[in-house]
Amino acid sequence: MVSRVIPVDPFDLVIFGGTGDLARRKILPGLYRRYCAGQMPEEARIIGAARTEMDAAGYREMVAEAIEEFGGKDACDNLDAFLAKLDYVAIDARGETGWAELQDLMSGKDRIEVYYFSVAPGLFGDLAERLQQWGMAGEECRIVVEKPFGRDLESARALNATLATYFKEQQIYRIDHYLGKETVQNLMAVRFGNMLFEPLWNRQYVDHIQITVAETVGVGGRGEYYDKSGAMRDMVQNHLMQLLCLIAMEPPARFDPDAVRDEKLKVIRAIDPVLPHHLVRGQYEAEEGNEEDAPSYRDAVGNPRSRTESFVALKAHISNWRWHGTPFYLRTGKRMVARSSEITVVFKDTPHSIFAEDAGRHRNVLSIRLQPNEGITLGVTIKEPGPGGMRLVDVPLDMTFAEALGPDGGDQVDAYERLIMDVIRGNQTLFMRDDEVEAAWAWTDPIIQGWEARHDVPKPYDSGSAGPTDATEMMRRDGREWRKVSP
């Protein structure tokens, strides 16, 4: 199966923070792959903007090295043509340096203008103000804002208000790369494009739902930031919340940005407060025998008394007609046994089993894998082959995209590539709206304030494990168990 590539209109993309880690690892290699795929018009321009002093030739050399290091160099043999589209401006977000040069580059061009804020959140307001001041914040331009979008409800509201001073909501694209993954979008196709699932997608047939985002890496070079943030702010409030919304929301009236985001917002506002005994926080310990290369969380962040969590597991309930009484279990952590992101829908047992007890207990389980090996698996109960009587086994109906869709369909587009192209098209469906961000913080803040008031200390867990044993016990009390974290 060959995927269709639909070119976008001519555009100018300015990447503030164009020499930074995200630009080098994801944005620029992704843009090169879109160029090689034929999605980028010849008139397109990409302008790096950062404090680093260099000229356009130096920037092109840096981008070529980034593409070589982080992937994309084999996408086609036309790297020089792509590099010719690049320019660079040394700029000061809080000063005047470079803004006149950027204005000259952007003036007189009848095309889409996109400004990507790949910088620290503290600079968002400064950049927005400078763009307005220098006449580059026209009604047709768009800005892309990276997370973290605030660290609590108050700061998120302040940031929304600042951006709203200079840009309309329709111009602001708050990016969450998880929503650009192929499987996340396929989740909507599976739910709303198949009569098979939607009638069963409710409290009557679903026993519970699990959402797991497990990482094998530690905090690495993000220690200073992460120790002020933690897994709740860094992962649950945005990534896991977005996955929860897509799995739980009502069918929108149509597939357009505001209709989809309206339904997601309803889910967030319907989530009950999380009770203390439905919450587990953890901190990873050093890897035994490899303490130097894999230190404990506290050693990694340089804070021997840190109470910041690198792991969170919680049980949530959504108070609406579709999901009342159905638990949602969310779990994320660093230094876990495998890198895996998965949504699991566990259906209830049949009302009555006609088979003998030794046939075993079996359930249908729908597994949506976001990474690695994106795909969807449905567990179906069948008779075990052979003459041994009626014994039941579970077998998977597996749609691993790389296998089911062939070599072209299996070559998945990176999430950043897809989302940037959506910005160029003006499609906000996969981007968060201001009220959605604030509603997520309104649910998250009381959880954080609660454990701070109780002086909770995260539970230690071994590096390379599935997290603290308390998380396992939380599930066991409900007569359930976590899905195995596996690569």
Protein Blocks (a to p, Z undefined) as FASTA:
>chain_A
ZZddddddddddddehilbmklmmmmmmmmmmmmmnopacfkbccddddfbdcdfklmmm
mmmmmmmmnoojlmpcclmmmmmmpccddddfklmghklmmmmmmgoiacdddddddbcf
klmmmmmmmmmmnopacfkbccdddddedjbfklmmmmmmmmmmmpcfklpccddfklmp
mklmmmmmmmmmcfklmmmncfklmmbdcdddddfbdnkjmlmmmmmnommlmmmmmmmm
mmmmmmmmccdfbdcfklmmmmmmmmmmmpccddfklcccddddddehilmmmccfklmn
opakbcbdfbdcdddddddfklgoiacdddddehifbdcddddddddddfbdcbdfklop
adddddddfbghiadddddddddedjebjadddddddddfklmnojmlmmccdfklmmmm
mmmnopaklpccfklmmmmmmmmmmmmmmmmmnopacddddehiabjfklmmmmmmnopa
cddddZZ
